[in-house]
Amino acid sequence: MKAILSYPRSGNHLVRFFIELLSEKPTFGIDINKDDTEIYKNKFSKDFTFNIKKYDKNECYIKYHNIVNSLLKSDELIFILRDPLEVLSHKDNNNWDSKIYFQNIKFYNKFNKKKILFFYEDIINNKHKFINDLYIFLNIKNKNKLNYILENIDSLYNLSLNGKNRDWSGNNSNTLIRYHFNFPSNKCKKIIEKYIESKSKKYKVLNRYVLTK
C-alpha cells in the first residue's frame, strides 16, 4: 500500500493532483469522508485529461492526515511538511490536536521503507524541482507526460486550485507569508516560536522553521 501523509493544509491535494497527472492513476482520500474524491473526478475551469483508465488500487496512493492502523501497512510513503506556525495556528485547524503534527514527523522518521519528504514551501517556490523529484520517486517512464507538465506548470498549478465537487479549500492555504494570521499578542507569537524551536531539537526537519538569531 502507498500513502501520502501530511497535517491538514499542507498541500496534500496539490501533490495528489500531480501524482495523478504523472502516474495516470487515481489517489484516494480518507474513507470516512465520502466528499474527499479522487482528484481526476473533480471539475476544473479548463479541459485537460489525466488519462486515467484501468488501474490496480493496490498501486495507488491513499491520503492520510494522522496515524491510523491502515497507514501502518504502507510500503511507500510521501510525507509533506509545512511550517508549523502556519498550520497549527490556522482557524480551520481548531479541531486538530497539535500533537498529531509531531506524531506524523515521528512516523516519517521511523518509516524504514521507500519514502520521500516534500516541504510545502519548496513545492510552491521550486515547482520544476518538485515535479522532477516526484517523477523520479514514482518511478514513472513517461517523458511525454513529464514534459507536458513542466511546459505548462504555472497553468496547471492554477488549475489545481479550482477543482470543484471536493472537500477542500486549497486556494485559501496557498500563501507563504509567515505571520499572516493575527496572534493575540506579540508575547503569544514569541511563545509559539519558542515552542517550535524546542521541538526542532527532537525533530531536525523543523530546523528550517526556527528563526535565526
C-alpha positions in Angstrom: 0.0 0.0 0.0 1.2 3.5 -0.8 0.5 6.6 1.4 0.6 10.4 1.4 0.8 11.8 4.9 0.5 15.4 5.9 -1.1 17.6 8.6 -4.1 19.5 7.2 -3.5 22.5 5.0 0.0 21.3 3.9 -0.6 20.8 0.2 -1.9 17.2 0.1 -4.4 17.8 -2.6 -1.8 19.7 -4.7 0.6 16.7 -4.5 -2.3 14.3 -5.3 -3.1 16.4 -8.4 0.4 15.9 -9.8 0.6 12.3 -8.8 -2.5 11.5 -10.8 -1.3 13.6 -13.8 2.2 11.9 -13.8 1.2 8.3 -12.9 -2.2 8.3 -14.7 -3.6 6.5 -11.6 -6.0 7.9 -9.1 -5.3 8.9 -5.5 -7.8 8.2 -2.8 -9.0 10.3 0.1 -9.9 9.3 3.6 -12.5 6.5 3.7 -14.7 8.2 6.3 -15.1 11.3 4.1 -17.1 10.5 1.0 -16.6 14.0 -0.3 -12.8 13.5 -0.5 -12.9 12.2 -4.0 -10.2 11.2 -6.5 -8.7 14.4 -8.0 -9.4 13.4 -11.6 -13.1 13.3 -10.8 -13.2 17.0 -10.0 -14.4 19.6 -12.4 -11.8 22.2 -13.5 -12.1 25.6 -15.2 -10.2 24.2 -18.3 -10.5 20.9 -20.1 -7.5 18.6 -19.8 -7.0 14.9 -19.3 -5.5 12.9 -16.5 -5.7 9.9 -18.9 -6.8 7.6 -16.1 -8.3 4.3 -17.4 -7.5 1.0 -15.8 -5.7 0.7 -12.6 -4.9 -1.6 -9.6 -6.0 0.2 -6.4 -3.1 -1.5 -4.5 -0.7 0.6 -6.7 -2.5 3.9 -5.9 -1.7 6.4 -3.1 -4.1 6.9 -0.2 -4.2 10.2 1.7 -3.8 10.4 5.5 -3.7 13.3 8.0 -2.8 11.2 11.1 -1.6 7.8 12.1 -4.1 5.1 11.8 -3.8 1.3 11.5 -4.1 1.1 7.7 -1.3 3.6 7.4 1.0 1.2 9.3 0.7 -1.3 6.4 2.3 1.1 3.9 5.4 0.1 2.0 5.8 3.5 0.3 5.4 7.0 1.8 5.2 10.6 0.6 5.4 12.9 3.5 4.5 16.6 3.2 5.6 19.1 5.8 4.6 22.7 6.2 5.7 25.5 8.5 4.1 24.6 11.9 3.4 28.3 12.5 1.2 28.3 9.5 -0.8 25.1 10.0 -1.1 24.9 13.8 -2.4 28.5 14.2 -4.9 28.5 11.3 -8.5 28.9 12.3 -9.6 25.9 10.2 -7.5 23.6 12.3 -9.2 24.3 15.6 -10.4 20.7 15.8 -7.0 19.2 15.2 -4.6 18.4 18.1 -1.1 19.8 17.5 0.3 16.5 18.8 -0.7 14.9 15.5 1.6 17.3 13.7 4.6 15.9 15.6 3.4 12.3 15.6 3.4 12.5 11.8 7.0 13.6 11.8 7.9 10.8 14.2 6.2 8.3 11.9 8.1 9.6 8.9 11.4 9.4 10.7 10.9 5.8 11.8 9.5 4.7 8.4 12.2 2.3 7.1 10.8 1.6 3.6 10.7 3.8 0.4 9.9 7.4 1.4 10.4 11.0 0.4 9.9 14.3 2.2 8.5 17.4 0.4 8.4 20.7 2.2 5.3 22.7 1.2 7.3 25.9 0.7 9.6 24.1 -1.8 6.5 22.7 -3.7 5.3 26.3 -4.2 8.7 28.0 -4.7 10.6 25.3 -6.7 7.9 23.9 -9.0 10.2 22.3 -11.6 12.3 20.6 -9.0 9.3 19.3 -7.1 7.8 17.8 -10.3 11.1 16.2 -11.3 11.7 14.7 -7.8 8.1 13.4 -7.7 8.5 11.8 -11.2 11.7 10.0 -10.1 10.2 8.9 -6.8 7.1 7.5 -8.5 9.4 5.6 -10.9 7.4 6.7 -13.9 8.6 6.1 -17.5 6.6 8.7 -19.4 8.7 11.6 -20.6 6.0 13.0 -22.7 3.7 13.5 -19.7 6.6 14.9 -17.7 7.5 17.4 -20.4 3.8 18.4 -20.8 3.6 19.2 -17.1 6.9 21.1 -17.0 5.9 23.1 -20.0 2.5 24.1 -18.6 3.5 24.1 -14.9 2.1 27.5 -13.9 -1.3 27.0 -15.6 -1.5 23.5 -14.0 -0.8 24.9 -10.6 -3.5 27.4 -11.1 -5.9 24.8 -12.3 -5.2 22.6 -9.2 -6.6 25.4 -7.1 -10.1 25.5 -8.5 -11.3 21.9 -8.7 -15.0 21.7 -7.8 -17.0 18.9 -6.1 -14.5 18.0 -3.5 -13.9 18.6 0.2 -11.1 21.1 0.0 -10.5 24.8 0.2 -6.9 24.7 -1.0 -6.8 28.1 -2.6 -7.1 29.6 0.9 -3.9 28.0 2.1 -1.7 29.0 -0.9 0.4 31.6 0.8 3.9 31.7 2.1 3.8 34.8 4.2 4.7 33.9 7.7 2.6 35.5 10.4 -0.3 36.3 8.1 -2.5 35.1 11.0 -3.4 37.5 13.8 -1.9 36.4 17.0 -3.5 37.8 20.2 -0.2 39.5 21.2 3.5 39.7 20.4 4.1 37.7 23.6 1.8 34.9 22.3 3.8 34.8 19.0 7.1 34.5 20.8 5.8 31.6 22.9 4.8 29.7 19.8 8.2 30.5 18.2 10.0 29.1 21.3 7.8 26.0 21.2 8.8 25.3 17.6 12.4 25.9 18.5 12.2 23.4 21.3 10.6 20.8 19.1 13.2 21.2 16.4 15.8 19.8 18.8 14.0 16.5 18.6 12.7 16.7 15.1 15.5 18.0 12.9 13.3 18.5 9.8 11.9 21.5 11.7 15.2 23.4 11.7 14.3 25.4 8.6 11.4 26.9 10.5 13.4 28.1 13.5 14.1 31.8 13.3 17.8 32.7 13.1 19.1 34.9 15.8 
